[in-house]
Amino acid sequence: MAWKAFRRATGEAVRLAFPRGVVVSIKAFACELPAELDLPLSRLSMADIKGETIRRGLVASVGKTTLWRWLSEDAIRPWFHRTWIFPRDPQFAEKAGRVLDLYEGFWNGEPLKESDCVISADEKTSIQARRHIHPTSPPGLGQTMKVEEEYERQEALAYLAAWDVRQAKVFGRCEESTGIVPFDKLVEQVMEREPYRSAPWVFLIMDNGSSHRGKLGDKRIQAKWKNIIPVHTPVHASWLNQVEVYLSVVQRKVLTPNDFDSLLAVDARLLRFQD
C-alpha cells in the first residue's frame, strides 16, 4: 500500500492509467500524413494530435507533455523530417574511400610518408556585413544579448580556407568573391611555404565547386605545382571535406551574430581568428 501511495504521489499512477492500446493508437495517428486525414496541413503539431485524440474518443483528456513523452520515446519517429541530398555519384564509394584513406594516412593502400601533406580546401561564399540600425544590447542578469532584427547591408565577401589535416594548421584569405583566380591564390598561399613547396606529394582535397571542378581544374593547378595530387569528394558530398568542420566553427563562433560595421571588420575578425 505504501508503494502504491508513493507512485500516486509521484504521478506514476497517472502515467499508468493510459492503456498500452491507447498509446499505440495515438502513435499510429501521429504517423499519418495530414493530407490523408483531409487536413490542409504539412504536418501535425502537438495541439493537432491532442485535439484529434480527444475527438476520436481515445481519451477524455491528455496533456501535450505526456503526448510528447510518448512520441519521443520511439526510436523511429516518422513525424520528424529533415532535408537530405541522397548520394548520386556512381563512384561514391571509391571517391569517398580515397578521401577517408588520406585522413587515415594512406594512399592507394600504401602509408603516406611523414613528409607528405594533406590539405583540405574550400570557400565560404557571400559573407555579409550587417550593420544593425540599433546598437546590440549586451547580456545582463537573467537576460540575453539583444541583436536588432533590421540592418543595413554592407556588401559581402568570400572567405577561402585550407586546412592541413596532418598538422592541424589553417590558412585563409578574404576575397571579393569566389572563382578560379581567388582559389588559385589560396593554393599559392599554401604552396609558397614549407614544407608544402618541397614536399614529395601534397594531396589537395576539394569538392566539385566551379572554381576547381573537373580535369581542367586539376590540370591548371598541377601545371604550376607539380607535387599536388588533386582529390575530389563525390558529388553532393562536400561534408567529407574536413575543412567544412573548421568553416562550421567559423560560422558559429566568428560570424554569429552578424553585427559588423563594414567588410573590413569582417575581414579582420576572420583573419585574427585563424591566426
C-alpha positions as CSV (number, residue, x, y, z in Angstrom):
1,M,0.0,0.0,0.0
2,A,2.8,2.4,0.8
3,W,4.4,1.7,-2.6
4,K,1.1,2.4,-4.4
5,A,0.7,5.7,-2.4
6,F,4.2,6.7,-3.4
7,R,3.6,6.0,-7.1
8,R,0.3,8.0,-6.9
9,A,2.1,10.9,-5.2
10,T,4.9,11.0,-7.8
11,G,2.5,10.8,-10.7
12,E,3.4,7.3,-11.8
13,A,-0.2,6.2,-11.3
14,V,-1.4,8.8,-13.7
15,R,1.1,7.6,-16.4
16,L,0.0,4.0,-15.9
17,A,-3.7,5.0,-16.2
18,F,-3.5,5.0,-20.1
19,P,-3.8,1.6,-21.5
20,R,-1.0,0.5,-23.9
21,G,-3.5,0.2,-26.7
22,V,-4.4,3.9,-26.4
23,V,-0.7,4.9,-26.6
24,V,-0.2,2.7,-29.7
25,S,-3.3,4.2,-31.3
26,I,-2.1,7.8,-30.7
27,K,1.3,6.9,-32.1
28,A,-0.3,5.4,-35.2
29,F,-2.3,8.6,-35.7
30,A,0.8,10.7,-35.3
31,C,2.4,8.7,-38.1
32,E,-0.4,9.5,-40.6
33,L,0.0,12.3,-43.2
34,P,-2.3,15.2,-42.6
35,A,-3.4,15.1,-46.3
36,E,-4.7,11.5,-45.7
37,L,-6.8,12.9,-42.9
38,D,-8.3,15.6,-45.2
39,L,-6.4,18.3,-43.2
40,P,-4.8,21.3,-45.1
41,L,-1.5,20.9,-43.1
42,S,2.0,19.9,-43.9
43,R,2.5,18.2,-40.5
44,L,0.7,17.7,-37.2
45,S,1.5,19.8,-34.2
46,M,1.1,18.5,-30.6
47,A,-2.1,20.6,-30.4
48,D,-3.4,18.9,-33.5
49,I,-2.6,15.4,-32.2
50,K,-4.2,16.2,-28.8
51,G,-7.3,17.6,-30.4
52,E,-7.8,14.7,-32.8
53,T,-7.0,12.2,-30.0
54,I,-9.9,13.6,-27.9
55,R,-12.2,14.0,-30.9
56,R,-11.7,10.3,-31.7
57,G,-12.6,9.4,-28.2
58,L,-9.3,7.7,-27.5
59,V,-9.0,9.7,-24.2
60,A,-11.1,12.2,-22.4
61,S,-8.1,14.4,-21.6
62,V,-4.4,14.2,-22.1
63,G,-1.5,16.7,-21.7
64,K,0.8,17.8,-24.6
65,T,3.8,17.0,-22.4
66,T,2.5,13.4,-22.0
67,L,2.0,13.1,-25.7
68,W,5.5,14.5,-26.4
69,R,7.0,12.0,-24.0
70,W,5.2,9.0,-25.6
71,L,6.3,10.1,-29.1
72,S,9.9,10.9,-28.2
73,E,10.4,7.5,-26.6
74,D,10.2,5.8,-30.0
75,A,13.4,5.0,-31.9
76,I,11.6,5.5,-35.3
77,R,9.7,8.8,-35.4
78,P,8.2,9.4,-38.9
79,W,6.6,12.7,-37.7
80,F,10.1,14.2,-37.8
81,H,11.9,15.0,-41.1
82,R,15.0,16.8,-42.3
83,T,16.2,17.9,-45.7
84,W,18.6,15.5,-47.4
85,I,20.5,15.1,-50.6
86,F,20.9,11.4,-51.5
87,P,24.3,10.4,-53.0
88,R,24.0,10.1,-56.7
89,D,27.7,9.8,-57.7
90,P,28.1,6.3,-59.3
91,Q,31.7,6.3,-58.0
92,F,30.7,7.5,-54.5
93,A,32.3,4.6,-52.5
94,E,35.5,4.8,-54.5
95,K,35.9,8.6,-54.2
96,A,34.8,8.7,-50.6
97,G,37.2,5.9,-49.8
98,R,40.2,7.8,-51.2
99,V,39.4,10.8,-49.0
100,L,38.9,8.8,-45.9
101,D,42.1,6.8,-46.5
102,L,44.0,10.1,-46.7
103,Y,42.6,11.1,-43.3
104,E,43.9,7.8,-42.0
105,G,47.3,8.4,-43.7
106,F,47.1,6.0,-46.7
107,W,47.0,6.4,-50.5
108,N,46.4,3.6,-52.8
109,G,46.8,1.2,-49.9
110,E,50.2,2.4,-49.0
111,P,51.0,4.5,-45.9
112,L,51.9,8.2,-46.6
113,K,55.5,9.3,-45.9
114,E,56.0,11.7,-43.0
115,S,56.9,14.4,-45.5
116,D,53.7,14.0,-47.5
117,C,51.0,16.7,-46.9
118,V,47.2,16.5,-46.9
119,I,45.4,19.8,-47.5
120,S,41.6,20.2,-47.3
121,A,40.4,23.4,-49.1
122,D,37.0,25.1,-49.7
123,E,35.3,28.5,-49.9
124,K,32.6,30.2,-47.8
125,T,30.6,32.5,-50.1
126,S,28.7,35.7,-49.6
127,I,29.5,36.6,-46.0
128,Q,27.6,39.8,-45.5
129,A,28.5,42.7,-43.2
130,R,25.2,43.7,-41.5
131,R,25.2,47.0,-39.6
132,H,22.2,46.9,-37.4
133,I,20.1,50.0,-37.1
134,H,20.2,49.9,-33.3
135,P,23.3,49.0,-31.2
136,T,23.4,45.5,-29.8
137,S,22.4,45.3,-26.2
138,P,24.8,43.3,-24.0
139,P,23.6,40.4,-21.9
140,G,22.6,41.2,-18.3
141,L,21.3,39.4,-15.2
142,G,18.6,37.0,-16.4
143,Q,18.6,38.5,-19.9
144,T,20.2,37.5,-23.2
145,M,22.0,39.7,-25.6
146,K,19.6,41.5,-28.0
147,V,20.5,42.0,-31.6
148,E,18.3,44.3,-33.7
149,E,16.4,42.5,-36.5
150,E,16.7,45.3,-39.1
151,Y,20.1,46.0,-40.6
152,E,21.9,47.9,-43.4
153,R,23.7,45.5,-45.7
154,Q,27.3,46.4,-46.2
155,E,28.0,44.2,-49.3
156,A,29.7,40.8,-48.9
157,L,32.9,39.0,-49.3
158,A,34.2,35.4,-49.6
159,Y,36.4,33.5,-47.2
160,L,38.7,30.8,-48.6
161,A,40.4,28.3,-46.2
162,A,42.9,25.5,-46.5
163,W,43.2,23.0,-43.6
164,D,46.4,21.0,-43.1
165,V,44.9,17.7,-42.0
166,R,48.1,16.2,-40.6
167,Q,49.4,19.3,-38.9
168,A,46.1,20.9,-37.8
169,K,47.0,24.3,-39.3
170,V,44.7,26.6,-41.2
171,F,45.5,29.1,-44.0
172,G,42.9,31.5,-45.2
173,R,42.2,34.7,-47.1
174,C,39.3,37.0,-47.8
175,E,38.3,37.9,-51.4
176,E,35.6,40.0,-53.1
177,S,34.1,36.8,-54.5
178,T,34.9,33.1,-55.2
179,G,36.3,31.9,-58.5
180,I,39.3,30.4,-60.3
181,V,41.6,33.3,-59.5
182,P,40.8,33.6,-55.8
183,F,41.1,29.8,-55.3
184,D,44.4,29.7,-57.1
185,K,45.6,32.5,-54.8
186,L,44.7,30.3,-51.8
187,V,46.6,27.3,-53.3
188,E,49.6,29.6,-53.9
189,Q,49.4,31.0,-50.4
190,V,49.9,27.4,-49.1
191,M,52.3,26.1,-51.7
192,E,54.8,29.0,-51.4
193,R,55.5,27.9,-47.8
194,E,57.5,25.0,-46.4
195,P,57.0,22.1,-46.0
196,Y,54.4,22.2,-48.9
197,R,56.7,23.7,-51.5
198,S,59.3,20.9,-51.3
199,A,57.0,18.1,-50.1
200,P,57.1,14.9,-52.2
201,W,53.3,15.0,-52.5
202,V,50.6,17.4,-51.4
203,F,47.2,15.8,-51.6
204,L,44.6,18.6,-52.2
205,I,41.1,17.6,-51.1
206,M,38.4,19.6,-52.8
207,D,34.7,19.4,-53.5
208,N,33.3,20.0,-57.0
209,G,32.8,23.7,-56.9
210,S,33.0,25.7,-60.1
211,S,36.4,27.2,-59.3
212,H,38.2,23.9,-59.1
213,R,35.9,21.4,-60.8
214,G,37.0,18.5,-63.1
215,K,40.1,17.6,-65.1
216,L,40.6,21.1,-66.4
217,G,40.8,22.5,-62.9
218,D,43.2,19.7,-61.9
219,K,45.5,20.4,-64.9
220,R,45.5,24.1,-64.1
221,I,46.6,23.5,-60.6
222,Q,49.2,20.8,-61.5
223,A,50.7,22.9,-64.2
224,K,52.0,25.3,-61.6
225,W,52.5,22.9,-58.7
226,K,53.9,19.5,-59.9
227,N,53.8,17.9,-56.5
228,I,50.0,18.4,-56.0
229,I,47.6,15.5,-56.4
230,P,44.0,16.8,-56.6
231,V,41.5,14.6,-54.8
232,H,37.8,15.4,-55.2
233,T,35.0,14.4,-52.9
234,P,31.9,12.7,-54.5
235,V,29.2,14.9,-55.9
236,H,26.9,16.2,-53.2
237,A,29.3,15.0,-50.5
238,S,31.4,18.1,-49.6
239,W,30.7,17.2,-46.0
240,L,33.6,14.7,-46.5
241,N,35.9,17.7,-46.9
242,Q,37.4,18.2,-43.4
243,V,37.8,21.9,-43.8
244,E,34.0,22.1,-43.6
245,V,34.3,21.4,-39.8
246,Y,36.5,24.5,-39.5
247,L,34.1,26.6,-41.6
248,S,31.3,25.5,-39.3
249,V,33.2,26.7,-36.3
250,V,33.8,30.0,-38.1
251,Q,30.1,30.4,-38.7
252,R,29.1,29.7,-35.1
253,K,32.0,31.5,-33.3
254,V,33.0,34.3,-35.6
255,L,30.1,35.3,-37.8
256,T,27.1,34.7,-35.4
257,P,25.5,37.1,-34.6
258,N,26.3,39.0,-37.7
259,D,26.9,42.5,-36.4
260,F,29.7,44.3,-38.3
261,D,30.1,47.9,-39.3
262,S,32.0,47.1,-42.5
263,L,33.6,44.4,-44.6
264,L,36.9,45.4,-43.2
265,A,35.7,44.4,-39.7
266,V,34.6,41.0,-41.1
267,D,38.0,40.5,-42.8
268,A,39.9,41.5,-39.6
269,R,37.9,39.2,-37.4
270,L,38.2,36.2,-39.7
271,L,42.0,36.5,-40.2
272,R,42.5,37.2,-36.5
273,F,40.5,34.0,-35.6
274,Q,42.5,31.8,-37.9
275,D,45.8,33.1,-36.5
